[in-house]
Amino acid sequence: MRRRDFFPAVAASAAFAQTIEAQQTPARPERKGRLKQCVTSGVFGRGANFEDTCREAARQGIVGYDLIGPKDWPTLKKYGLIPTMYPPGPGGNIPDALNRKENHEKLEPLMHAALDEAAANGVPNVITFSGNRKGMADAEGADNCVAFLNRVKAHAEDKGVTICMEYLNSKVNHKDYMFDHIAWGVDVMKRVNSPRVKILYDIYHAQIMDGDIVRNIRDNFKWIGHFHTGGNPGRHEIDDTQELNYHFIAQAIADLDYTGYVAHEYSPAPGHDANASLTQAMKIMEV
């Protein structure tokens, strides 16, 4: 091939590749409703190919994906998805986190690094946890969490990234977890008193521990930065096979002018089609 013929051929080949990629990357449809819905990987079932789940999420109009690490952010962005929650690590893990002073020296530099990385990549939230009690009094654990969060809150405020401490149940899934009642978490948030330190309000866990979901959301909305969904009992679909009226909950959240994200974190019940379940969940939360 002559050189003068080579460059047009390369250009045509590149254009063709871009066309194929565009055909394979679905345009995300505009969804009705006031809530920005996102997902966690569990909604697609065990063993699902990550890129396939991103493609499906985009096809359905999902805006983001929780708890996905930096190595997979390029794939999310390829499909127009936002990495909406930095995964566990910088804020400890469920059993071993902020309520123990001996963890602070190790976690503080990790949290600062995560805040920088999140801000640089458009990630709005970083997850953290209280940790388990392991015999510690709740008041002492709260003091320790407040101390850590006060040390990092200015950085979070400067970067515009929200540190979200997750509210989990200690009755069924996470025995001994300290932040297992909304009042404990609200006390911590009030004492830290930062617009960039909030509660990750997991509706499934909250129903098991405190119930009264809508009243508690309304009463404590100032301190909530993110939501997770899941049906109770079983943490399956948020449809009429479980006890919560998620459409009503969605309406209540939207009526509070919530501007953050609601992430679906259920697991499809055996025999259910994961994509159909997600379509249904999105419709339920579309208010």
C-alpha positions in Angstrom: 0.0 0.0 0.0 1.3 3.5 -0.9 1.8 5.8 2.1 -0.7 8.4 0.7 -3.3 5.6 0.7 -2.4 4.4 4.2 -3.5 7.3 6.3 -7.1 7.5 4.8 -7.4 3.8 5.4 -6.3 4.2 9.1 -8.8 7.0 9.5 -11.6 5.0 8.0 -10.7 2.0 10.3 -10.7 4.3 13.4 -14.0 5.8 12.4 -15.5 2.3 11.9 -14.2 1.2 15.3 -15.8 4.3 16.9 -19.1 3.5 15.2 -19.0 -0.1 16.4 -18.2 1.0 20.0 -21.1 3.6 19.9 -23.5 0.9 18.7 -22.3 -1.4 21.6 -22.6 1.4 24.2 -26.3 2.2 24.7 -27.4 5.8 25.2 -28.8 6.1 28.7 -32.5 7.0 28.5 -33.9 9.9 30.5 -35.9 8.5 33.4 -38.9 10.1 34.8 -38.9 10.9 38.5 -37.0 13.0 41.0 -34.7 10.5 42.5 -31.3 9.6 41.0 -31.2 5.8 41.1 -28.0 3.7 41.1 -27.0 0.1 41.7 -24.6 -2.2 43.5 -23.3 -5.3 41.8 -25.5 -7.6 43.8 -28.7 -6.6 41.9 -27.4 -8.4 38.8 -26.9 -11.7 40.7 -23.8 -13.7 41.4 -21.1 -14.2 38.7 -22.4 -11.5 36.3 -19.8 -10.0 34.0 -19.1 -6.5 35.2 -19.1 -4.8 31.8 -22.3 -6.5 30.9 -23.9 -5.1 34.1 -22.7 -1.6 33.2 -24.2 -1.9 29.7 -27.5 -3.1 31.2 -27.5 -0.4 33.9 -27.0 2.3 31.2 -29.7 0.8 29.0 -32.2 1.0 31.9 -31.3 4.6 32.8 -29.3 4.0 35.9 -27.0 7.0 36.7 -24.4 5.4 38.9 -22.8 2.4 40.5 -21.9 2.1 44.3 -18.9 0.5 45.8 -16.8 0.1 42.7 -13.0 0.7 42.9 -10.8 2.9 40.8 -9.6 0.1 38.5 -13.2 -0.2 37.1 -14.0 3.5 36.9 -13.0 3.6 33.2 -15.6 1.0 32.4 -18.3 2.8 34.3 -17.4 6.0 32.5 -17.5 4.2 29.2 -21.2 3.6 29.8 -21.9 7.1 31.2 -22.2 5.8 34.8 -20.9 7.7 37.8 -18.9 5.8 40.6 -21.3 7.0 43.3 -19.6 5.5 46.4 -15.9 4.8 47.0 -15.6 1.2 48.2 -14.6 0.0 51.7 -11.0 0.4 52.8 -10.2 4.0 53.6 -12.9 4.0 56.2 -12.2 0.6 57.6 -14.4 -2.4 57.2 -17.7 -3.4 58.8 -16.3 -5.2 61.9 -13.1 -3.1 62.3 -13.3 0.7 61.7 -13.6 4.1 63.4 -14.8 3.2 66.9 -11.3 1.9 67.8 -8.6 4.6 68.4 -5.9 2.1 67.4 -7.2 2.1 63.8 -7.1 5.9 63.4 -3.4 6.3 62.6 -3.7 3.7 59.8 -7.0 4.9 58.4 -6.4 8.6 58.4 -3.9 8.8 55.6 -6.0 6.3 53.6 -9.1 8.5 54.0 -7.2 11.6 52.9 -5.9 9.8 49.8 -9.4 8.5 49.0 -10.9 12.0 49.3 -8.3 13.3 46.9 -8.9 10.4 44.4 -12.6 10.7 44.7 -12.6 14.4 44.1 -10.3 14.1 41.1 -12.6 11.5 39.5 -16.1 12.8 40.2 -16.9 10.3 43.0 -19.3 12.1 45.4 -19.1 9.7 48.4 -16.7 7.6 50.4 -18.0 4.9 52.7 -17.0 4.3 56.3 -18.3 2.2 59.2 -18.5 2.3 63.0 -17.0 -1.1 63.5 -18.2 -3.8 65.9 -18.5 -3.3 69.7 -16.3 -6.1 70.8 -17.2 -5.2 74.4 -16.9 -1.5 74.0 -19.6 0.8 75.3 -21.6 2.6 72.7 -20.7 6.0 74.2 -17.0 5.4 74.0 -17.3 4.2 70.4 -19.2 7.3 69.5 -16.5 9.5 71.0 -13.9 7.7 69.0 -15.8 8.0 65.7 -16.4 11.7 66.4 -12.7 12.2 67.0 -11.7 10.6 63.7 -14.3 12.3 61.6 -13.4 15.7 63.1 -9.8 15.1 62.0 -10.8 14.5 58.3 -14.0 16.6 57.8 -12.2 19.8 56.7 -10.5 17.9 53.9 -13.8 16.4 52.8 -15.4 19.8 52.9 -12.5 21.3 50.9 -12.8 18.5 48.2 -16.7 18.5 48.1 -16.8 14.7 48.9 -19.1 13.3 51.5 -18.0 10.7 54.0 -20.9 8.3 54.6 -21.1 6.1 57.7 -23.3 3.1 57.1 -26.2 2.2 59.4 -26.4 -1.7 59.5 -28.5 -4.2 61.4 -26.9 -6.3 64.2 -29.9 -8.7 64.4 -29.6 -10.7 61.2 -26.6 -9.8 59.1 -23.9 -8.0 61.2 -23.8 -9.2 64.7 -22.3 -6.8 67.2 -22.1 -3.8 64.8 -22.2 -0.6 66.8 -24.1 1.8 64.5 -27.2 -0.3 64.6 -29.7 2.3 65.7 -30.4 5.6 64.0 -30.1 7.6 67.3 -26.5 6.5 67.8 -25.6 7.7 64.3 -27.4 11.0 64.5 -25.6 11.7 67.8 -22.3 11.2 66.0 -23.3 13.4 63.0 -24.6 16.2 65.3 -21.3 16.3 67.1 -19.2 16.3 63.9 -21.6 18.8 62.4 -20.2 18.8 58.9 -22.1 19.1 55.5 -19.6 16.5 54.3 -20.1 13.8 57.0 -23.4 12.0 56.7 -25.3 8.7 57.3 -25.6 6.1 54.7 -29.2 5.1 55.5 -29.7 1.5 54.4 -33.5 1.1 54.4 -33.3 -2.7 54.7 -31.1 -2.6 57.8 -33.1 0.3 59.3 -36.3 -1.6 59.0 -34.9 -4.5 60.9 -33.5 -2.4 63.8 -35.8 0.6 64.2 -38.6 0.5 61.7 -40.7 3.6 61.3 -38.8 4.3 58.2 -40.4 7.4 56.8 -40.7 9.2 60.1 -37.1 8.5 60.9 -36.0 9.7 57.5 -38.0 12.9 57.9 -36.9 13.6 61.4 -33.2 13.0 60.6 -33.0 14.0 57.0 -30.4 16.7 57.7 -27.9 14.0 58.7 -28.5 11.6 55.8 -26.3 11.6 52.7 -27.1 8.4 50.8 -29.7 5.6 50.7 -29.6 1.9 50.0 -32.6 -0.3 49.2 -33.5 -3.9 49.9 -36.6 -5.8 50.6 -37.3 -7.2 54.1 -37.3 -10.1 54.9 -34.6 -11.6 52.8 -33.0 -8.6 51.2 -34.6 -9.5 47.9 -36.6 -7.3 45.5 -38.4 -4.2 46.8 -41.8 -5.4 45.4 -44.9 -6.8 47.0 -43.1 -10.0 48.2 -41.8 -8.0 51.2 -43.2 -5.7 54.0 -42.1 -2.2 52.9 -44.0 0.2 50.6 -41.0 1.4 48.7 -43.0 3.7 46.4 -44.3 5.6 49.5 -40.7 5.7 50.9 -39.4 7.1 47.6 -42.2 9.7 47.6 -41.2 10.8 51.1 -37.5 11.1 50.2 -38.2 13.0 47.0 -40.6 15.4 48.8 -37.7 16.4 51.1 -35.9 17.7 48.0 -33.2 15.1 48.3 -30.5 15.6 45.7 -28.2 12.7 46.4 -28.4 9.1 45.2 -30.5 6.0 46.0 -28.7 2.8 45.3 -30.4 -0.5 44.9 -28.6 -3.1 47.1 -31.0 -6.1 47.0 -30.2 -9.6 45.7 -32.7 -11.1 43.2 -34.7 -13.9 44.7 -33.9 -17.4 43.3 -35.4 -17.9 39.9 -36.0 -14.2 39.2 -34.6 -12.5 36.1 -32.2 -9.9 37.4 -32.7 -7.4 34.6 -36.5 -7.6 34.9 -36.3 -7.1 38.7 -34.2 -4.0 38.2 -36.7 -2.6 35.8 -39.4 -3.2 38.3 -37.4 -1.6 41.2 -36.7 1.5 39.2 -40.4 1.9 38.4 -41.3 1.5 42.0 -38.9 4.3 43.0 -39.9 6.5 40.1 -41.8 9.4 41.8 
